[in-house]
Amino acid sequence: MKKQFLFFLLFISFQLSKAQLDFGGGEKFTRADSLRGTLSEFRSCYDVLLYDLDIKVDIENKFLSGSNTIKFLATTDFRKLQIDLFENMQIEKIEFKNQNVTYTREFNAVFISFSEEIKKGSVQFLKIYYSGYPQVAKNPPWDGGFSWNKDKDGNPFVGVSCQGTGASLWWPCKDHQSDEPNEMVIRIAVPSELTEVSNGRLKNKIDLKNGYTKFEWYVSYPINNYDVTINIAKYKHFNESYYNSKYSDSLTLDYYVLPNNYEKAKKQFAQVKPMLNCFYNYFGEYPFVRDGYKLVEAPYLGMEHQSCVAYGNKYKNGYLGYDRSGTGYSFDFIIIHESAHEWWGNSITTNDIADMWIHEGFGTYAEALYIECLYGYDAYLEYINSEVKGVDNDKPLVGAFGVNNEGSGDMYPKGALLLHTIRSIINNDKKFFEIIKGIHETFKYQTVNSKDVENYISEKSGIDFSEIFDLYLRTANIPKLSIKIEKVYDDLKITYRYTLGGGSSFKDFEYHEKQPAFSMPVKVTVEKDKYDFVFPTNQWQTMTLRDMRPEDFKIATNLFYIDKETIFINEDENQMHFQDIK
C-alpha cells in the first residue's frame, strides 16, 4: 500500500487548500470537487489492498457490466466509507459478507453504510456490481472517457483514458491518488474475435462459450487508478527482450499493434531499447520488471498506463510528426515521454493531482536527458532551452489541494526547466544524478507530495532550495535578474539584484519592501568568456570586473531559467540605455 495521510495532515491540507484558491488564480470549487478531491474521514478510514475488476465490454452498445471486489484494511473503527462511481453508471448492488448493504449517492460519490462497526486492523471484502454507458472521450486523452473507434478494416478499436477526470468514470474505486492497491486483478470479457490488453501479466484467457473471451491480467505492483486500462482490437502481437547487465534485468517487451501497422511498428519501436538504456542510466532500474513493458496501439495519442503504455503517435517522430522543440533532434515523443512516466508518475505518484508537476516536469525533463544520452550535453542544452517558448507563467504549477485541481499546464516545460536550473545550481552532475536516482529509489511504489521531493533535493544537495521551489512552483513568476552596467575606465561596475513579480526594477533604483526574500546563484562572465557564480538576492549588490567591455558581460541564461534586464550607463553622457546583452 502507498502511504496514507495522517489525520492531522488532513486539517493542514484543508487549510492549504483554502490558501491555494487565491494562489491558483481565484478558481471557485464546488461540493462535487471536494467529494472528488478530499481525503475525508470516509476515505481515510480504509486502505485498499486489492482490486479485482471483472467486467464485460459490449462494444456494439458501448456498455459495461460487471463487478469490482475491494479488499481493504480498516485504519480506524468506522460504519461508513466512500467509494466513487460516476452518476451515469448504475450500481446494481453492493455485497458485504454475502449480504446486501445500503448506500447513498452524492454527485459521483457513493457512501456505503454497514450494520456493524468495522474494526481497525481488520481486513474486509466489499463487492460492487454495476453497469452503464461510460462517458465518451471527446478529445482524448485530455478530457477522459472511452474511445469507441474502428480500424481501417472496420474492426473495433477501443481504449480508455481518464487521467484527471478519474477512473471512477468507468469502474467503482476509491478514486484518490493517495491510496493504491498492493496488487490488482483485471478480468475483461470481449467479443472472441478480438484481443484485450490491460496492465500487468496475462495470466489466463478463457473462452466463455457465448461469443466472448475473458482476458485475465495480474498487476503485481501498486498501481494508481488512472493507470488502469483496457485496449481492445484485432491486435497483432510481437515481442522481444531487453537485458541490463548492471541490474541483471531480463525485461520482456511486448507490442500490440494493428496488423496493417506491423512493419511500421517494428521500425518505430526500435527506439524502445535505446530509451531503456538511457532511463536505466539516469533513473535506475525499470520499476515494473515482474509485469514487463508493453506498448499498445491506441485510438488516441497516448497515455502512461503502467506497464501498458498507450501509443497513438501514428508511427511518426516528434509529436504526430511535428518537431515540437524545433531542434531537429528526432525521436518519437509518445514512446519517450510516456515511458518516462513509468518512473515518474507510475512508480512515484503524487498524493494529490495539485502536485502533478512531479509527473510531468520530470517526464518532460526525461526527454532532454534522452537527447543528452544520444547526442551529448550541447544537444541537451539546446533541447531543454527550447522549452522556454512553451511557458506562459499564467498561474502556479501547484494547484489547489483537496478539490481535484491541477496546476498550470506549465508543469511540463517550466517543471523541466526548474530541474535544469537545479542541476546548474548544484553544479556537480555526479551528485545531481545520484539525487535523481535517489528520489526514485527512496519513493518508488509510494505516493508523495511535492514537499517530499523538494526536501529530499535540498537535503542531499546540501543546498536550501526552499525559496526557489516556492517561487517557481507556488507563484506564476520567475526571478528577473536586473543588471546595471557602468564603464569605469577599463573596468566594469556591475550592480545587480533579483526582482520578483514582473515589471522594471530600475525606476529610481528603489527597493520594493513588499518583495519576499529570495536568493539564487547564477553564472555570469567574470572575465571575458569565463563564467563563475555570483549570488544575487533581492538586495542590490555591486562588483567590479577588471579589463572588461560591456559587450563581454553575459549571463548564462542557457543554464538557469530566469528573466533578465540590463541597462548600460554611457560613460560620456552618463545616460542610461536599456539593452539586452546576449
C-alpha positions, 0 to 999 in steps of 0.5 A: 500500500502507498502511504496514507495521510495522517489525520492531522495532515488532513486539517493542514491540507484543508487549510492549504487548500483554502490558501491555494484558491487565491494562489491558483488564480481565484478558481471557485470549487464546488461540493462535487470537487471536494467529494472528488478531491478530499481525503475525508474521514470516509476515505481515510478510514480504509486502505485498499489492498486489492482490486479485482475488476471483472467486467464485460465490454459490449462494444456494439452498445458501448456498455459495461457490466460487471463487478469490482471486489475491494479488499481493504484494511480498516485504519480506524473503527468506522460504519461508513466509507466512500467509494466513487462511481460516476452518476451515469453508471448504475450500481446494481448492488453492493455485497458485504459478507454475502449480504446486501448493504445500503448506500447513498449517492452524492454527485459521483460519490457513493457512501456505503453504510454497514450494520456493524462497526468495522474494526481497525486492523481488520481486513474486509471484502466489499463487492460492487456490481454495476453497469452503464454507458461510460462517458465518451472521450471527446478529445482524448486523452485530455478530457477522459472517457472511452474511445469507441473507434474502428480500424481501417478494416472496420474492426473495433478499436477501443481504449480508455483514458481518464487521467484527471477526470478519474477512473471512477468514470468507468469502474467503482474505486476509491478514486484518490491518488493517495491510496493504491492497491498492493496488487490488482486483478483485471478480468475483461470479457470481449467479443472472441474475435478480438484481443484485450490488453490491460496492465500487468501479466496475462495470466489466463484467457478463457473462452466463455462459450457465448461469443466472448473471451475473458482476458485475465491480467495480474498487476503485481505492483501498486498501481494508481487508478488512472493507470488502469486500462483496457485496449481492445482490437484485432491486435497483432502481437510481437515481442522481444527482450531487453537485458541490463547487465548492471541490474541483471534485468531480463525485461520482456517487451511486448507490442500490440499493434494493428496488423496493417501497422506491423512493419511500421511498428517494428521500425518505430519501436526500435527506439524502445531499447535505446530509451531503456538504456538511457532511463536505466542510466539516469533513473535506475532500474525499470520499476515494473520488471515482474509485469514487463513493458508493453506498448499498445496501439491506441485510438488516441495519442497516448497515455502512461498506463503502467506497464501498458503504455498507450501509443497513438503517435501514428508511427511518426517522430516528434509529436504526430510528426511535428518537431515540437522543440524545433531542434531537429533532434528526432525521436518519437515523443509518445514512446519517450515521454510516456515511458518516462512516466513509468518512473515518474508518475507510475512508480512515484505518484503524487498524493494529490493531482495539485502536485502533478508537476512531479509527473510531468516536469520530470517526464518532460525533463526525461526527454532532454536527458534522452537527447543528452544520452544520444547526442551529448550535453550541447544537444541537451542544452539546446533541447531543454532551452527550447522549452522556454517558448512553451511557458506562459507563467499564467498561474502556479504549477501547484494547484489547489489541494483537496478539490481535484485541481491541477496546476498550470499546464506549465508543469511540463516545460517550466517543471523541466526547466526548474530541474535544469536550473537545479542541476546548474545550481548544484553544479556537480552532475555526479551528485545531481544524478545520484539525487535523481536516482535517489528520489526514485529509489527512496519513493518508488511504489509510494505516493508523495507530495511535492514537499517530499521531493523538494526536501529530499533535493535540498537535503542531499544537495546540501543546498536550501532550495526552499525559496526557489521551489516556492517561487517557481512552483507556488507563484506564476513568476520567475526571478528577473535578474536586473543588471546595471552596467557602468564603464569605469575606465577599463573596468566594469561596475556591475550592480545587480539584484533579483526582482520578483513579480514582473515589471522594471526594477530600475525606476529610481533604483528603489527597493520594493519592501513588499518583495519576499526574500529570495536568493539564487546563484547564477553564472555570469562572465567574470572575465571575458568568456569565463563564467563563475557564480555570483549570488544575487538576492533581492538586495542590490549588490555591486562588483567590479570586473577588471579589463572588461567591455560591456559587450563581454558581460553575459549571463548564462541564461542557457543554464538557469531559467530566469528573466533578465534586464540590463541597462548600460550607463554611457560613460560620456553622457552618463545616460542610461540605455536599456539593452539586452546583452546576449 
